[in-house]
Amino acid sequence: MKPTTPTPLVLSDYQISPEQGFLPRDPQEHLPDCSTLNHLGHELPKLLSARMVRQFIDEQPTLLPSVPPTWRLEDYRAAMRILSFAGHAYVWEVPDQPAGTLPPQLAQPWHQIAKHLGRPPVLSYASYALDNWRRLDPAKPVRLDNIVLLQNFLGGLDEEWFVVVHIQIEREAGSGLAGLARALNGAVADKADEALLGLASLARAQEAMCNTLLRMKERCDPYVYYTRVRPYIHGWNNNPALPNGLRYEGIAAYGERPQQFRGETGAQSSIVPCLDAGLGIAHAPDPLTRYLQEMRDYMPPRHRTFIQALEETKDNRSRPVLSGYVRDHKILRSDLWTAYCTCVDLLVQFRDIHIGYADSYIHRQHQSLASNPTAVGTGGTPFMPYLQKHLDETKQAIVE
């Protein structure tokens, strides 16, 4: 049965490219005419090591006097990166004594920039990873031996490696997203060969993503991650150290009420939600599915729209287009079914590797501070039982 669906998916409509996926071409390193903010970003690791972040910010009359009308999207992203790292450093400078209020010279520009970008004023994956890298050699590609971070908290090998591994995976996902779109568009047009070629491209990208993820422990030690990297990326929702959330001083829209935002987490990456949606992986409602839906609010708006577009791409039997198409052609085009199963198996592998890391990097660590709990992820929700459930549900997608 030939499916019917809206117009074909075009990656560029969603700020996605086959070459770099959800990554921008090259993030902007510095802000024009913003000496105080640039200085704060540059000195942040040293200020944090000396526990002088709060004092430095408190002594500034302003961090960003006004947003120039000439700013481009890249400028807003760069400002959001610096302000987000500075905001979290201010709150968690002394992890067991978090600040419950942000001063207006930090809260106001952070809120303004975040609103423009369509995200909350908190450190999210977009600022932590997507917009936080540069090439050592501009002429060479985005890969682990050629990328470093633009912004750190304390810095060091473990913090750097933890994030650049994610950045490499994002880059590798680009060709996979292009393959997924090609496979979906092929299914829509009833072109089995196109769908097959798209699935093959997706599988190659997934293999590369799994291989990169397996390299995490090469230079990021679980204990160092838990004690020196993780404390600064927590948010103020479901965090026992900030039970009432965080007050953003001088923000009229908040009415002086504390706000509760989730912490930075890989769950804010759009890759796995796109693979679930495109491959037709269904997850029964549970606390993790509700949490993952909430995580979309922390993604760049175009990226979350792409996930929604994938989810809404149905055939005339209201089934996910691609999975329905390959099942309908399982007998006549067994190669199509095999290619689809390979992609689902690789998603299973990716999830399985991630569960192992969640266990060793968080769950098995010794909790010493209420602000850095082992029972919940950095987003502030219990994770281990539901990660396994989502893995099992992924496996079920190809049970005949």
C-alpha positions in Angstrom: 0.0 0.0 0.0 1.5 3.3 -1.0 1.6 5.8 1.9 0.5 9.3 1.7 2.2 12.1 3.7 3.1 15.7 3.6 5.9 17.1 1.5 9.3 15.4 1.6 11.7 16.2 4.5 14.5 18.6 3.7 17.2 18.8 6.3 18.1 22.4 5.6 14.6 23.5 6.6 15.5 22.5 10.2 19.1 23.8 10.5 20.5 20.4 9.9 23.2 19.4 7.3 24.4 16.0 6.1 27.9 17.1 6.8 27.5 18.1 10.4 24.0 17.1 11.5 22.7 19.4 14.3 26.1 21.1 14.7 26.4 24.7 13.3 29.1 25.1 10.6 31.6 26.5 13.1 30.5 28.2 16.4 31.5 31.8 17.0 34.4 32.1 19.5 34.0 35.7 20.7 31.3 38.3 20.9 31.8 41.6 19.1 32.2 44.6 21.5 31.5 42.6 24.7 34.8 42.8 26.5 33.4 42.0 30.0 31.5 38.9 28.8 34.4 37.7 26.7 36.8 38.2 29.6 34.4 36.3 31.9 34.2 33.3 29.5 38.0 33.2 29.1 38.8 33.5 32.8 35.9 31.3 34.1 38.0 28.1 34.8 40.5 30.2 36.8 37.8 32.1 38.6 36.0 28.9 39.4 39.2 27.2 40.7 39.8 30.2 43.0 36.1 30.4 43.9 35.9 33.9 42.7 33.1 33.7 40.1 30.4 35.1 42.4 32.6 38.0 43.5 33.6 38.8 40.0 30.0 38.9 38.7 28.7 40.7 41.8 31.2 43.5 41.2 30.2 44.1 37.6 27.6 46.8 37.0 26.6 44.9 33.9 27.8 42.0 31.8 25.9 42.9 28.6 24.7 46.5 28.5 22.4 45.8 25.5 22.1 43.5 22.6 23.3 45.2 19.5 20.7 45.2 16.7 23.4 43.9 14.3 23.8 40.6 16.1 23.3 37.4 14.1 22.2 34.0 15.3 25.8 33.0 15.8 26.2 36.0 18.2 23.2 35.0 20.3 24.5 31.4 20.5 27.9 32.5 21.6 26.4 34.8 24.3 24.1 32.0 25.5 27.2 29.7 25.8 29.1 32.2 28.0 26.2 33.2 30.1 25.1 29.6 30.6 28.5 28.5 31.8 28.8 31.7 34.0 25.3 31.1 35.4 26.0 27.5 36.5 29.4 28.5 37.8 27.8 31.2 39.9 25.2 28.7 41.3 27.5 25.8 41.9 30.8 27.5 42.7 30.6 25.9 46.1 28.7 22.7 45.3 27.4 22.1 48.7 26.4 25.8 49.2 24.6 26.7 45.9 23.5 30.2 45.3 19.7 30.5 45.4 19.5 33.8 43.6 21.1 35.2 40.4 22.0 38.9 40.4 20.3 41.0 37.8 23.5 41.8 35.8 23.6 38.0 35.1 19.9 37.0 35.1 18.6 39.7 32.8 20.9 39.2 29.8 20.7 35.5 30.2 16.9 35.6 30.2 16.9 38.0 27.2 19.3 35.8 25.1 17.5 32.6 26.0 14.1 34.0 25.1 15.5 35.0 21.7 16.8 31.5 21.1 13.6 29.9 22.3 15.1 28.0 25.2 15.1 28.5 29.0 17.9 30.4 30.8 19.8 27.4 31.9 22.8 25.5 30.5 21.5 23.1 27.9 23.1 20.6 25.6 23.0 23.1 22.7 25.3 25.5 24.6 27.4 22.7 26.3 28.1 20.8 23.1 26.6 21.9 19.8 27.8 25.5 20.1 31.0 24.9 22.1 33.8 23.7 19.9 36.4 24.9 17.4 38.8 23.2 15.0 42.5 23.2 15.8 43.1 23.3 12.1 40.3 25.1 10.2 41.2 23.2 7.0 40.6 19.8 8.6 37.3 18.1 9.4 35.4 18.0 12.7 36.9 14.9 14.4 38.3 14.0 17.8 41.9 14.8 16.9 40.9 18.3 15.5 38.3 19.7 17.9 38.6 21.4 21.3 36.1 23.2 23.5 35.6 26.9 23.4 34.3 27.0 27.0 35.0 24.9 30.1 34.2 24.9 33.8 37.4 23.7 35.4 38.9 22.3 32.2 41.2 19.3 32.0 41.4 16.2 29.9 38.3 14.4 31.3 35.9 17.4 31.0 37.2 18.1 27.5 37.0 14.5 26.3 33.5 14.0 27.7 32.1 16.8 25.6 34.1 16.4 22.4 33.0 12.7 22.1 29.4 14.0 22.1 30.4 16.6 19.4 32.0 13.9 17.2 28.8 11.8 17.5 26.7 14.8 16.5 28.8 15.3 13.4 28.7 11.6 12.5 24.9 11.6 12.9 24.6 14.1 10.0 25.0 11.6 7.2 22.7 9.3 9.1 19.9 11.9 9.4 20.3 12.5 5.6 20.0 8.8 5.1 16.9 8.6 7.4 15.3 11.4 5.4 16.1 9.7 2.2 14.6 6.4 3.4 11.5 8.1 4.6 11.1 10.1 1.3 11.7 6.9 -0.6 8.9 5.1 1.4 6.6 8.0 0.7 7.3 7.9 -3.0 7.1 4.0 -3.0 10.7 3.8 -4.2 12.2 0.8 -2.4 15.7 1.3 -3.8 15.8 4.8 -2.4 14.6 3.6 1.0 17.3 0.9 0.9 20.0 3.4 0.1 18.9 5.7 2.8 18.8 2.9 5.4 22.4 1.9 4.4 23.6 5.4 4.9 21.9 5.5 8.3 23.5 2.3 9.3 27.0 3.5 8.4 26.5 6.6 10.5 25.2 4.6 13.4 28.2 2.3 13.3 30.5 5.3 13.5 28.4 6.8 16.4 28.7 3.6 18.4 32.4 3.3 17.8 32.9 6.9 19.0 30.8 6.4 22.1 32.9 3.3 23.0 35.9 5.6 23.2 34.5 7.6 26.1 36.6 5.8 28.8 39.9 6.4 26.9 40.3 9.9 28.4 37.3 10.4 30.7 37.5 8.6 34.0 34.2 7.9 35.7 35.3 9.1 39.1 36.8 12.3 37.7 33.6 12.9 35.7 31.4 12.4 38.7 33.4 14.6 41.1 34.9 17.3 38.8 32.7 17.6 35.7 29.2 16.6 36.7 28.6 19.0 39.7 28.5 22.1 37.5 25.9 20.9 34.9 23.1 20.2 37.3 20.0 22.3 37.1 17.5 23.4 39.7 14.5 21.1 39.1 14.2 18.1 41.4 17.5 19.0 43.0 17.5 18.6 46.8 20.2 21.2 47.1 17.8 23.8 45.6 14.4 22.4 46.5 12.6 25.6 45.6 14.5 26.3 42.4 16.5 29.4 41.5 15.4 33.1 41.7 16.4 35.2 38.7 16.6 38.7 40.1 15.1 41.5 38.0 13.1 39.3 35.6 9.5 40.8 35.5 8.2 37.8 33.6 9.0 35.6 36.6 7.5 37.8 39.2 10.4 37.2 41.6 9.3 33.6 41.8 12.0 30.9 41.8 12.2 28.9 38.6 12.8 25.2 38.2 14.8 24.2 35.1 16.4 20.9 34.3 20.2 20.4 34.1 22.2 19.8 31.0 22.0 16.2 29.8 22.6 14.2 26.6 18.8 13.6 26.7 18.6 17.1 25.2 20.4 15.8 22.0 18.0 15.4 19.2 19.7 12.4 17.6 18.0 9.5 19.5 14.5 11.0 19.4 14.9 11.4 15.6 15.9 7.8 15.3 13.0 6.6 17.4 10.6 8.7 15.4 12.0 7.9 12.0 12.3 4.2 12.7 8.9 4.0 14.3 10.1 2.9 17.8 7.3 3.2 20.3 7.8 3.7 24.0 4.9 3.0 26.4 4.4 6.0 28.8 6.6 6.1 31.8 8.5 8.8 33.8 11.3 8.8 31.3 9.1 9.3 28.2 7.5 12.3 30.0 10.9 13.6 30.9 12.2 13.2 27.3 9.2 15.1 26.0 10.1 17.9 28.4 13.7 17.8 27.2 12.6 19.1 23.8 11.9 22.5 25.4 15.7 22.7 25.9 16.5 22.0 22.2 16.9 24.6 19.5 13.3 25.2 18.1 14.1 24.0 14.6 15.5 20.7 15.9 12.5 19.9 18.0 10.3 20.7 15.0 12.2 18.2 13.0 11.5 15.5 15.6 7.8 16.4 15.4 7.9 16.3 11.6 9.3 12.8 11.8 6.6 11.7 14.3 3.9 13.1 12.2 5.0 11.4 9.0 2.4 8.6 8.8 1.0 6.4 6.0 -2.7 6.2 5.2 -3.1 3.6 7.9 -1.7 6.0 10.5 1.5 4.0 10.9 5.0 5.4 11.0 5.8 5.5 7.3 9.2 3.8 7.1 8.5 0.9 9.5 5.1 0.3 7.9 6.6 0.4 4.4 9.4 -2.1 5.1 6.9 -4.5 6.8 4.6 -4.3 3.8 7.5 -5.2 1.6 9.1 -7.8 3.8 8.5 -10.7 1.5 9.2 -9.1 -1.9 12.0 -6.9 -0.6 13.7 -8.9 2.2 16.8 -6.7 1.7 14.8 -3.7 2.8 13.6 -5.5 6.0 17.2 -6.6 6.7 18.5 -3.1 6.3 15.8 -1.7 8.6 16.6 -4.4 11.2 20.3 -3.5 11.0 19.4 0.2 11.9 17.2 -0.9 14.8 20.0 -3.3 16.1 22.5 -0.4 15.9 20.1 1.8 17.9 19.9 -1.0 20.5 23.7 -1.1 20.6 23.9 2.6 21.1 21.4 2.5 24.0 23.2 -0.4 25.5 26.5 1.4 25.6 24.8 4.4 27.1 23.2 2.4 29.9 26.7 1.0 30.8 28.1 4.5 31.0 25.1 5.7 33.1 25.8 2.9 35.5 29.6 3.4 35.8 29.8 7.2 35.6 26.8 7.9 37.9 25.0 5.1 39.5 28.0 3.3 40.9 29.7 6.4 42.2 29.8 7.2 45.9 27.4 10.1 46.6 28.9 12.6 49.0 26.8 15.7 48.3 23.0 16.1 48.0 23.6 18.4 45.0 25.2 15.5 43.1 22.9 12.5 43.5 23.6 9.1 42.0 20.0 8.0 41.8 19.0 10.6 39.1 20.5 11.9 35.9 21.8 15.5 35.5 18.3 16.4 34.3 17.0 15.4 37.8 15.0 12.2 37.1 15.5 8.6 38.0 17.0 6.8 35.0 18.3 3.3 35.3 15.1 1.2 35.3 13.6 3.3 32.4 16.7 3.2 30.2 16.5 -0.6 30.3 12.8 -0.4 29.4 13.5 1.8 26.4 16.2 -0.6 25.3 13.8 -3.5 25.5 11.1 -1.6 23.6 13.7 -0.8 20.8 14.4 -4.5 20.5 10.7 -5.2 20.2 10.4 -3.1 17.0 11.9 -6.0 14.9 10.3 -8.9 16.6 8.4 -10.7 13.8 
